[in-house]
Amino acid sequence: QVHLAESGGGLVQSGGSLSLSCVASGTIAGINVMGWYRQAPGKQRELVGINTSGTTTTYANSVKGRFTISRDSAKNTVYLQMNSLNAEDTAVYYCHARKYNGFNYWGQGTQVTVSS
């Protein structure tokens, strides 16, 4: 089993920045994808961005140029740096990991609220 622990959510003003972290623990061998999803009130969970094998990073169009995902494999940690935040970025942000065998794991989520 893989446990994902997010931290760093909170309240920020529009135009501000916030950084999230996610540490993976447990049976982490075989994880090749780590990243972030988000779910706004009344909406489906959507991709923010994912990092594959510590090399390739893919972002949703809505966050390109504003959000940056980085990954420290030695610390089993993935980060999400969010800049130029706006009200549409308000959501619960979930850390995600996927192993080579296709198993998916989710964190409990951390709330990000952007005030206008």
Backbone bond lengths (Angstrom), bond angles and torsions (degrees), N, CA, C in turn:
res aa  C-N    CA-C-N  psi(-1)  N-CA   C-N-CA  omega(-1)  CA-C   N-CA-C  phi
1 Q - - - 1.470 - - 1.527 109.46 -
2 V 1.315 115.05 145.04 1.466 121.89 178.91 1.515 108.72 -113.34
3 H 1.306 116.17 132.04 1.458 121.19 175.74 1.518 108.87 -110.99
4 L 1.335 115.54 129.88 1.462 121.69 179.19 1.522 108.71 -114.41
5 A 1.309 116.60 124.72 1.461 121.55 -177.91 1.519 109.78 -118.13
6 E 1.338 115.41 113.52 1.466 121.07 179.56 1.523 110.05 -91.70
7 S 1.317 114.27 154.37 1.455 120.85 172.97 1.524 109.00 -153.52
8 G 1.335 115.39 159.12 1.453 119.95 172.39 1.505 116.04 108.56
9 G 1.323 118.77 -2.01 1.453 119.27 178.34 1.512 111.93 -70.34
10 G 1.337 115.64 172.71 1.451 119.48 178.20 1.504 112.07 160.20
11 L 1.335 114.75 -161.71 1.464 122.75 -178.16 1.524 109.27 -106.13
12 V 1.317 115.47 133.54 1.467 120.27 -179.89 1.519 108.34 -143.02
13 Q 1.308 116.27 150.48 1.465 120.21 177.92 1.516 110.76 -78.86
14 S 1.308 114.32 154.69 1.460 120.26 177.26 1.526 110.05 -55.35
15 G 1.328 115.30 135.25 1.455 120.46 -177.10 1.514 113.96 91.50
16 G 1.313 116.15 -9.50 1.449 121.37 -177.18 1.519 113.15 -85.69
17 S 1.332 114.47 -174.48 1.472 121.64 -177.78 1.512 110.41 -128.25
18 L 1.314 114.05 155.51 1.458 121.21 178.15 1.523 107.65 -152.66
19 S 1.322 115.83 148.03 1.452 120.41 179.57 1.517 110.04 -124.47
20 L 1.326 116.58 134.33 1.459 122.70 177.32 1.528 109.46 -113.51
21 S 1.314 115.21 150.13 1.457 121.18 175.62 1.520 109.55 -129.47
22 C 1.318 115.88 152.79 1.465 121.07 177.26 1.524 108.43 -143.68
23 V 1.320 115.14 121.01 1.461 120.96 179.45 1.527 109.10 -106.92
24 A 1.314 115.38 129.45 1.462 121.22 177.32 1.524 109.79 -96.56
25 S 1.324 115.92 138.05 1.460 120.85 177.38 1.524 109.00 -141.36
26 G 1.321 115.59 169.87 1.460 120.36 -178.42 1.521 110.44 97.24
27 T 1.331 115.95 -141.18 1.468 120.27 -179.24 1.521 109.12 -86.11
28 I 1.335 115.44 77.53 1.462 121.30 -171.71 1.522 113.04 -84.97
29 A 1.315 117.17 -7.89 1.466 119.30 179.77 1.522 109.68 -60.10
30 G 1.313 115.72 135.06 1.452 120.42 177.32 1.515 115.32 94.31
31 I 1.331 116.93 -1.08 1.468 119.01 176.59 1.518 108.29 -73.09
32 N 1.319 117.29 125.36 1.460 119.51 176.24 1.525 112.32 -118.17
33 V 1.319 118.69 -18.43 1.465 121.43 179.86 1.521 108.44 -123.45
34 M 1.318 114.98 131.52 1.455 121.43 170.77 1.520 108.23 -137.04
35 G 1.321 115.28 142.89 1.454 117.29 -179.80 1.500 112.33 -175.85
36 W 1.321 113.93 -159.19 1.456 120.94 -172.98 1.521 111.82 -134.84
37 Y 1.320 114.59 141.67 1.446 124.14 170.38 1.518 107.53 -125.72
38 R 1.323 116.54 167.06 1.460 120.25 176.54 1.512 110.59 -145.40
39 Q 1.320 114.87 155.66 1.457 120.62 179.01 1.522 108.70 -138.43
40 A 1.316 114.81 115.48 1.464 121.26 177.70 1.527 109.14 -87.82
41 P 1.317 118.13 158.72 1.471 120.76 -179.78 1.525 111.61 -56.20
42 G 1.314 116.00 128.31 1.456 121.39 177.62 1.516 115.08 77.23
43 K 1.325 116.63 6.94 1.466 120.00 -178.31 1.520 110.38 -123.09
44 Q 1.321 114.85 163.73 1.459 119.89 177.38 1.527 110.17 -78.28
45 R 1.322 114.56 157.40 1.451 119.55 175.52 1.528 108.69 -65.54
46 E 1.339 114.93 136.90 1.460 118.93 -177.98 1.518 110.71 -132.31
47 L 1.317 114.10 156.30 1.456 121.11 178.56 1.518 110.89 -68.41
48 V 1.328 115.89 136.55 1.468 121.23 167.45 1.525 108.23 -100.14
49 G 1.312 115.80 -53.58 1.448 120.63 177.47 1.518 110.51 -178.97
50 I 1.327 115.81 154.84 1.458 120.68 179.45 1.520 110.00 -137.45
51 N 1.323 114.31 150.15 1.457 121.36 175.88 1.524 107.94 -114.97
52 T 1.307 115.69 129.45 1.463 120.69 -177.05 1.517 109.82 -110.10
53 S 1.301 114.86 122.27 1.469 122.19 174.85 1.518 112.59 56.87
54 G 1.320 116.66 27.27 1.451 120.38 178.61 1.504 114.97 71.48
55 T 1.321 117.48 6.97 1.465 120.39 -177.25 1.519 111.86 -119.73
56 T 1.287 117.97 -71.77 1.466 121.89 -174.01 1.524 111.25 -80.37
57 T 1.339 116.09 132.66 1.462 121.71 176.55 1.522 109.19 -122.56
58 T 1.321 114.80 132.33 1.463 121.80 179.93 1.514 109.01 -118.63
59 Y 1.337 117.05 136.11 1.454 122.08 -178.62 1.527 111.13 -121.03
60 A 1.324 114.69 151.24 1.454 119.64 169.24 1.525 108.60 -68.36
61 N 1.332 116.77 148.26 1.463 120.72 -178.80 1.527 111.54 -58.68
62 S 1.321 116.25 -32.76 1.459 120.60 -175.22 1.528 112.97 -68.61
63 V 1.324 117.91 -17.28 1.468 120.15 -176.71 1.528 112.69 -117.80
64 K 1.320 117.63 -5.03 1.460 120.67 -178.86 1.524 110.99 -57.22
65 G 1.323 114.83 134.25 1.456 120.00 179.60 1.520 113.82 84.70
66 R 1.330 117.25 -11.87 1.468 120.74 179.69 1.523 111.88 -114.89
67 F 1.322 116.59 -35.32 1.464 121.76 -177.09 1.527 109.51 -109.10
68 T 1.332 115.06 146.80 1.462 120.61 177.71 1.515 109.78 -134.62
69 I 1.313 115.67 129.14 1.464 121.98 176.04 1.517 108.81 -103.24
70 S 1.295 115.21 132.13 1.457 120.29 173.80 1.526 108.47 -131.44
71 R 1.317 114.16 159.26 1.465 118.32 -173.27 1.516 109.17 -141.17
72 D 1.316 115.84 131.74 1.455 122.66 176.14 1.524 107.22 -113.18
73 S 1.310 116.19 98.24 1.468 120.54 -175.73 1.521 111.75 -64.74
74 A 1.321 116.99 -32.77 1.465 120.35 -179.66 1.527 111.21 -65.09
75 K 1.323 116.09 -29.86 1.468 121.06 -179.86 1.526 111.78 -102.18
76 N 1.336 116.38 2.88 1.476 120.74 -178.57 1.522 111.06 52.56
77 T 1.314 115.47 42.45 1.459 121.07 -172.88 1.524 110.45 -128.69
78 V 1.323 114.95 140.96 1.459 121.27 172.68 1.525 107.77 -122.52
79 Y 1.317 114.78 141.04 1.461 121.35 -176.56 1.531 110.14 -117.99
80 L 1.331 114.79 154.09 1.454 120.73 173.89 1.523 107.65 -132.96
81 Q 1.320 115.66 110.94 1.460 121.42 176.14 1.521 107.79 -96.83
82 M 1.327 116.45 121.52 1.453 121.62 -176.54 1.524 109.83 -116.25
83 N 1.316 116.09 120.30 1.463 122.22 179.13 1.526 110.10 -118.25
84 S 1.299 115.71 163.23 1.468 122.36 178.39 1.525 111.20 50.07
85 L 1.313 115.86 47.11 1.464 120.99 -177.21 1.517 111.08 -67.56
86 N 1.321 115.75 146.24 1.456 121.63 175.13 1.521 109.11 -134.27
87 A 1.324 115.68 174.51 1.462 120.47 -173.64 1.525 112.16 -59.76
88 E 1.328 117.40 -29.62 1.467 120.86 -179.87 1.526 112.63 -69.85
89 D 1.309 116.72 -11.56 1.463 120.18 177.23 1.525 111.96 -87.21
90 T 1.310 117.29 -5.29 1.464 120.74 178.05 1.519 110.08 -64.28
91 A 1.332 115.95 123.43 1.468 120.62 -176.49 1.524 108.76 -176.15
92 V 1.320 114.30 171.71 1.461 119.95 166.27 1.519 106.43 -89.95
93 Y 1.314 116.03 127.26 1.457 121.77 -177.91 1.525 108.98 -101.78
94 Y 1.330 114.83 128.85 1.462 121.82 -176.85 1.523 110.88 -114.30
95 C 1.300 115.13 132.75 1.453 120.74 171.63 1.527 108.43 -80.39
96 H 1.318 115.33 142.97 1.456 121.17 -178.13 1.523 110.12 -133.80
97 A 1.320 115.33 143.45 1.455 120.90 173.79 1.525 108.84 -139.24
98 R 1.313 115.20 145.26 1.461 120.54 177.66 1.519 109.44 -135.77
99 K 1.327 114.49 136.27 1.449 119.49 178.13 1.523 111.22 -90.73
100 Y 1.314 115.12 167.36 1.465 120.75 177.65 1.524 111.35 -59.38
101 N 1.353 117.12 -27.97 1.471 119.84 -179.42 1.527 112.48 -81.20
102 G 1.335 117.05 1.23 1.452 120.75 176.36 1.512 115.69 94.55
103 F 1.321 117.59 -5.65 1.464 120.44 179.93 1.532 109.07 -70.06
104 N 1.340 114.95 135.72 1.458 121.81 179.55 1.524 110.60 -109.87
105 Y 1.325 114.27 145.78 1.461 120.32 179.46 1.527 108.57 -134.34
106 W 1.338 114.41 146.87 1.466 120.30 -177.21 1.518 110.89 -131.17
107 G 1.337 114.55 145.33 1.440 120.06 170.07 1.511 110.22 -80.75
108 Q 1.326 116.60 176.09 1.466 120.77 -178.59 1.516 112.10 -80.22
109 G 1.314 117.29 -15.87 1.457 120.50 177.82 1.512 112.76 98.75
110 T 1.320 114.96 150.15 1.458 121.21 176.33 1.527 108.36 -136.13
111 Q 1.314 115.41 136.17 1.459 120.53 -174.49 1.527 110.60 -80.99
112 V 1.325 114.97 132.58 1.467 122.09 171.41 1.520 107.20 -120.65
113 T 1.315 115.86 122.38 1.460 121.16 -179.83 1.516 109.21 -122.83
114 V 1.331 115.35 125.09 1.463 121.12 179.55 1.514 108.07 -109.75
115 S 1.308 116.30 120.06 1.465 120.95 -179.05 1.523 109.74 -94.47
116 S 1.317 115.57 139.33 1.475 119.95 -178.24 1.511 111.23 -92.73
